[in-house]
Each structure stands twice: as C-alpha cells, then as structure tokens.
Amino acid sequence: MKPSMRVFAIFFLVATLFPTPSFAGRKSGLHMFVGTANQLTFPGTIRVGWYEWEAGMFHPTTYGMAKIFFFSPSLYTSLGFAATTQGALDLGLMGSIGFDYDLFWGLGLRAELFAVHSFNGFSTGVGILGLSYDF
C-alpha cells in the first residue's frame, strides 16, 4: 500500500471513532435503506443500520460498513470501509454525502452521492435514490 493511502486509511479509521453531535442520534435503533442507482438498477443499494452505523450493499459491486455523521436533522455524510467485487476482490474506502428526509410513520426519502476507492486503484461514484425506514 502506498504511504499516502496508508495515511488516508488511518484518517478514515480515526474519523469513525469520534462521537457524533446530539442531533446525529436521529437514527434510533434499527433502520433500513433500499434504493436504486443512477443506471436505474434495482436494488442499487440495500443497507441495514444500527443507530449511526450501516452495513450492506452500497452499490451492486461494493459491500461494506460505514458510520453516518449527521450535521443537521436531515443532511449527513458517511465514512467507512468497503470491499469491491469489480474485477478482483479488493478492500477500499468509501465516503458519501446525502439527505434523509422523514415523510411519515418512520418512512423517509433518502438520496446520496456515494464514492469508493479501492487500494488496487479502482474507484467509482454513483448517485442513489430510495426509501429509508426506521423501525
């Protein structure tokens, strides 16, 4: 691994350890996100989360785990680790920014811009639109 990627990986690891602001606890307990990607593939993402952590399929070729950092009641960013299956299986880092707007009865409209960069040099970005549900 290149020294610059090593520093970047350490930054991601340290960033996920920091506590989040009080409104970041907006996700209470178990939640789920199902959506379509920018090529209208369905499912484009399927994620299950517990409070500010999420894991699952971020994109049809990317699986992983991320921590969500809300900086307003609806806007968030997330950082995490991912495994890409595009070509050879490889590990990488992911980041996203988006919104999760509550509609009614725990259902929400969620949109996100997602990017992943693997340690072998593969990188991709995608837009995701879908529904979230807070159990």
C-alpha positions in Angstrom: 0.0 0.0 0.0 1.3 3.5 -0.9 2.2 5.7 2.0 -0.4 8.3 1.0 -3.1 5.6 1.0 -1.9 4.4 4.4 -2.3 7.9 5.9 -5.7 8.1 4.3 -6.8 4.8 5.7 -5.6 5.8 9.2 -7.6 9.1 8.9 -10.8 7.1 8.0 -10.3 4.7 10.9 -9.8 7.6 13.4 -12.7 9.6 12.0 -15.1 6.7 12.6 -14.1 6.6 16.3 -15.2 10.2 17.1 -18.6 10.7 18.8 -21.3 12.4 16.8 -23.3 15.5 17.8 -26.5 15.1 19.7 -28.8 15.5 16.7 -26.8 12.8 14.9 -28.6 10.3 17.1 -31.6 10.9 14.9 -31.4 7.3 13.7 -32.9 5.5 16.6 -32.1 1.8 16.7 -32.6 -0.4 13.7 -33.1 1.2 10.2 -33.0 0.1 6.6 -32.3 1.8 3.2 -33.3 0.4 -0.1 -32.7 2.4 -3.3 -31.9 2.5 -7.0 -28.6 3.6 -8.5 -28.1 6.1 -11.4 -28.4 3.4 -14.1 -31.8 2.5 -12.6 -30.6 -0.8 -11.3 -32.7 -2.3 -8.5 -31.6 -2.9 -5.9 -28.9 -0.3 -6.3 -28.4 -0.4 -2.5 -29.6 -2.5 0.4 -28.3 -1.4 3.9 -29.3 -2.2 7.4 -28.2 0.1 10.2 -28.0 0.3 14.0 -28.0 3.9 15.2 -25.2 5.7 13.3 -23.7 2.5 11.8 -24.7 0.9 8.5 -23.6 -2.2 6.7 -24.7 -3.9 3.5 -24.5 -3.5 -0.3 -23.6 0.1 -1.0 -23.6 -0.5 -4.8 -24.1 -3.7 -6.8 -20.3 -4.2 -6.8 -19.5 -2.7 -3.4 -20.2 -4.1 0.1 -19.1 -2.7 3.4 -19.7 -0.8 6.6 -19.9 2.9 7.3 -20.6 5.4 10.1 -23.1 8.2 9.5 -22.4 11.7 10.7 -25.5 13.9 10.7 -24.8 17.6 10.6 -28.4 18.7 10.5 -31.6 16.7 11.2 -31.7 15.6 7.5 -28.2 16.1 6.0 -25.4 13.7 6.6 -22.1 12.4 5.4 -20.7 8.9 6.0 -17.2 7.3 6.0 -16.3 3.7 6.0 -14.6 0.6 4.6 -15.7 -1.3 1.6 -14.9 -4.4 -0.4 -15.3 -4.1 -4.2 -16.1 -7.1 -6.4 -15.4 -5.2 -9.6 -12.8 -7.4 -11.2 -10.7 -8.9 -8.3 -12.0 -8.7 -4.8 -10.2 -5.8 -3.0 -10.6 -3.6 0.0 -11.1 0.2 -0.1 -12.5 3.3 1.5 -15.9 4.8 0.9 -17.5 8.2 1.5 -20.9 9.7 0.8 -23.0 12.8 1.4 -26.8 13.0 1.2 -30.1 13.7 2.8 -32.7 11.6 4.6 -36.0 13.4 4.8 -38.7 12.0 7.1 -42.0 11.5 5.4 -44.4 9.7 7.8 -44.6 6.6 10.1 -40.8 6.0 10.0 -40.6 6.1 6.2 -38.1 8.6 4.7 -36.9 9.8 1.3 -33.2 9.4 1.0 -30.7 10.5 -1.7 -27.0 10.1 -1.7 -23.8 10.7 -3.7 -21.5 7.8 -3.0 -17.8 7.2 -3.9 -15.5 4.3 -3.3 -11.8 4.0 -3.9 -10.1 0.6 -3.5 -6.4 0.0 -2.7 -5.8 -1.5 -6.1 -6.7 1.8 -7.8 -10.4 1.1 -8.8 -12.7 4.0 -8.0 -16.3 4.8 -8.8 -19.0 7.2 -7.8 -22.7 6.9 -8.1 -26.0 8.6 -7.2 -28.5 6.7 -5.2 -32.2 7.5 -4.6 -34.5 5.4 -2.4 -36.6 4.9 0.8 -35.4 4.5 4.3 -37.4 3.1 7.2 -36.7 3.5 10.9 -38.1 0.5 12.9 
